[in-house]
Amino acid sequence: MTRFFDILFSSLALLLLSPILIVVAIILRFTGEGEVFFRQQRVGEGGRMFGLLKFATMLRDSPNLGSGLLTVKNDPRVLPFGRFLRKTKLNELPQLINIFVGDMSVIGPRPQARPHFEVYSEAVKVRLKTVRPGLSGIGSIVFRDEENILECAADKERFYADVIAPYKGALECWYIDRQGLVMYFTLIWLTIVAVLAPSSSAYRSVLRDLPEPPPELKGL
């Protein structure tokens, strides 16, 4: 049933947001490095790789520069207009195409590039491969401020692998155990709240049985 709503919501959103998509595409074409879309291979349902689409917000060769696949606060690889797109989450809108064609769902575990996917435990990787990845989900909501969290770590790659990834994996498995229409619409609503009020902790009041964060993340 969620697939029906994925097609409905993504097609309506693409239609209604097409003026914004066109304007953003034009601005990107004539600013920065002239790139409109960024396409990166991510792990999807069944372990199949697919090309996740975003509006280009960083230097063309950014995965091979600086902090690699991790984006940190005030990352120098992010282009000026790209900062606006990332802050407003408009850079994620091309993934509506991924949802429409069936690579993704509106709600699900956030798809990871292969190196970050391999950081998860084997048990978590098996669970993640059973569902379509999502444009948003509980992991995206809880870690909506991941760039600032990483800023507190001296070794960001190690902190991601040892602290963030295990907890993110626990959150995604929590979702997989509870997926369904009620959870689907609940997480859509919580995503809207998180975008409009980034400092809101409404998800904690609504989802009371979430896994406890590790000590390193409490207070962050």
Steps between C-alpha positions, in 0.01 A plus 500: 500500500784744573614460138167646385559808716863521385384529138217736588708735715807504275300566182297778664813654654687493168205670332441764768868571565605504134531885493742486797692210346538689172617820670754313713627312194548827307686666789729197539567487127635855501675508838769301676640232270191489280390159628124454557478148643722289721454126451657257745473124524319390816400161639131426449250223561650155459849651503447635147694817420309795355582857405368737768425846362560834670544853383873573481611695808873421518809507284487242223780282645392545864498123589875500435567823689511600866289277725394272213146363534444680829369856484604712797384835633612791279643249253715702253395269216140626516423768240326827606159417348552144617498616863151641452381182330640280778361718780150495349530133391411604144806307382312177582201570271636311193462182706128530426602345166670212684177449697279511190703236314517272806862535614386664822198562721390824663580339838770244572861460612720763342695343208875490556798503266678164506783607739253628761269203450788265577553673836174343625510162671415197285167459684400859424605474135279195455201687647558812291501300177143382568339841444509790257716786627321828566512869426449541873466271799573475869877505441471817292280669761720415798823583313369806314786695662769242427746756365500689831526176699808400301651840572545391864724208402874521446503190275175536306526176300567298817220674691259427215601134483513435875217717631263639236472198269416245776227723642369589155486129420302434819254775405452363148440149634249649745315643201513176301338317792214755506456594134146543369257772399468650849879527538530624140272798559636563850855535366383721212344735757811492720717574195293811425537609864878442484534708181288788627640492854847338491548533876175320576516172692138408423604154387602413857149573627329313218735199475558414865658158448794606283836337580701694757791695349853412615656726767713676237187630325295603800484877518609540137 
